Amino acid sequence: MADLLGLLAIMAGAVVVATAGRHMLVPIPASEAGTIHLSPAYLPGYAVRTTLRMFAALAASLVFTFTYAVWAAKSRRAGQVLVPLLDILQSVPILGFLTFTVIFFLGLFPGRMMGAELAAIFTIFTSQAWNMAFAMYQSLRTVPPDLEEAARCFGLTPWQRFWRLEVPFAIPALVWNTMISMSGGWFMVVYSETITVGNTDIALPGIGSYVGVAIEQRNLAAIFYAILTMLAVILAYDQLLFRPLVAWSARFQTDDGAPLAAPDPWMLVLLRRTHLLRRFCLRVGDGMTRIGWLALGPRPSAPARALIPPRLMDAAWIAGIILCALTLGWKTWTFSLTHYSTGQVLHVMALGGLTLLRVMFTVLVASVIWVPAGIWLGLSPRRARHAQMAAQFMAAFPANLFFPLVVVAIVHWHLNSNIWLTPLMLLGTQWYILFNIVAGASSYPGDLLEAARNFHVKGWLWWRRVMLPGITPYFITGALTASGGAWNAAIATEVASWGDTTLSAQGLGAYIAHATVAGATDQVGLGMAVMAAFVLLLNRALWRPLSNYAARHYTFD
């Protein structure tokens, strides 16, 4: 029976993917044919289309992670360029990509839905890939030295060491960050499926475009139906995919933190009860194991042969980087002189300062709320497990689902939108802090907590000397991620609409959002450059030094 259910599910999935692929090849429909219907009967089909876009972007993110991040971690010279470039890409506002990617992909497939579909998938990709790539990069750079020494003693080639040591070591962090990235992708669904850039206006069938039309028509019932559908979809892929992956990834844990004791998920138990599917999975696993054991590359004992002296290679590499930087700088400078005035640049920088204040206020409020709550949740394995699942659901809900309530309240009480639109940033950023605090409290060494109890350390002394120092690295990671998320959320939250009512707050996010709708690519480019500069400066001046300080003083060795 289990085999029959599995085969039916695979066949149904293949039919759904084939149907969705066929729709991607059709011409862009006329305005009437492309209308998004708000009847709940259309939501299952919209949910399937949105979910396929999410997983297509996730597949592209995995390919990017196993190429870009691995190259950056394995090559010292490449890392000097790729890591700062990834930092810049992470700081570029996601919605700013729409202005350029829509034109690019529609030009590749003129008059076809494929161009719009690829633009939507790429937008979701930009909300997932950077986080996953950084997780992979950090894991590859922090493989314990004793495991590296064991790999050398066994004479593993670089290919064998990668698949037998480094990838298994990175799997827990990669699975966890994949779940977070999937939740972050939902935040971008509304904006990726409703493409409005200049004269281009395309609504792709999906939950995101359904929500956008519901907000435009002030249909609260449709928004409620969309929330229920999103909850069902998130619950489905969480139970069918991510819960089994989390249980599987636990076998690769190497730390001594307190494990989240949990029974095997039902999907994993059902898969183990099958005969054909289990044998197929075992055959696939055996094949991948054989590929991982291929003796590709030199053995550790093989003498290194360099045709060109390393110092000469380093000098040539640095010279090439400087030449490229000077060329790009000159091109940017000449373009700026012909398109922007000094007053315009200063105005956009001032708007960036206003958004910076909102970002820091958002991180502060989220920290005050979720640090104590996350510690309380994380100290109990059962509470931590349920909290992580609930936070994953809440992080997946797009912030603009709550726009109607905020817009109606601001209009009804005549509130200042510059102030009261700011709390909307919390909806998309606070969960990063909660995720990391729960993880930090869950992995806190139990013997240290027991020692604190034996010495009767309580109250503020317990917070100041025991718990807060232990979760400081996790908090800084969460705050850094939440800060980056808040900058991206600014574009969505500094402009809120409900029907014909549109509220806007002064800030860099609203500037980019208005320029995107108007199709003003030069203004979008200026806004993206200024926002990237603000994010990079904040990371280099605040978050990176704090992260390095925490790594030196507050880690358990």
Secondary structure, DSSP 8 states (H G I E B T S, - for coil): -HHHHHHHHHHHHHHHHHHHHHHHTSB---TTTT-----GGGHHHHHHHHHHHHHHHHHHHHHHIIIIIHHHHH-HHHHHHHHHHHHHHHHS-TTHHHHHHHHHHHHHSTTBHHHHHHHHHHHHHHTTHHHHHHHHHHHHHT--HHHHHHHHHTT--HHHHIIIIIHHHHHHHHHHHHHHHHHHHHHTHHHHHEEEETTEEEE-SSHHHHHHHHHHTT-HHHHHHHHHHHHHHHHHHIIIIIHHHHHHHGGG--S-S--------HHHHHHHH-SHHHHHHHHHHHHHHHHHT---S--TTS----SS-HHHHHHHHHHHHHHHHHHHHHHHHHHHHHH--HHHHHHHHHHHHHHHHHHHHHHHHHHHHHHHHHHHHHTSHHHHHHHHHHHHHHHHS-GGGSHHHHHHHHHHHT--HHHHTTTHHHHHHHHHHHHHHHHHHHTS-HHHHHHHHHTT--HHHHIIIIIHHHHHHHHHHHHHHHHHHHHHHHHHHSEEEETTEEEE-SSHHHHHHHHHHHT-HHHHHHHHHHHHHHHHHHIIIIIHHHHHHHHHHS---
